[in-house]
């Protein structure tokens, strides 16, 4: 059983920064590709960023390229999302996800096997 717990969300003004964390337990974290998704009210869950199990190789949605950075610390079983230059349209619940079968840095949510409960990010104008 794998559990993922997100933290670090909050309310910020446009142009500000936040760092989200996702702590994993109960599995083999270093074997999993990891990703962040987000879901705004009334909209489908969308891909944000992904990182390979060993780090280094990443994938980003066009909407966040140059502003967000995904990273991981396998020794701490934690993946991060550093968010900068935040915009009101970044407002969403952000979810951490794990791919245990190494399907690649997929953008579809069905590629991921474990999910956290989400953390709210609100960006005010």
Secondary structure, DSSP 8 states (H G I E B T S, - for coil): --EEEEE--EEEETT--EEEEEEEESS-GGG-EEEEEEE-TTS--EEEEEE-TTSS-EEE-TTTTTTEEEEEEGGGTEEEEEE-S--GGG-EEEEEEEETT---S-SSGGG--EE---EEEEEE-
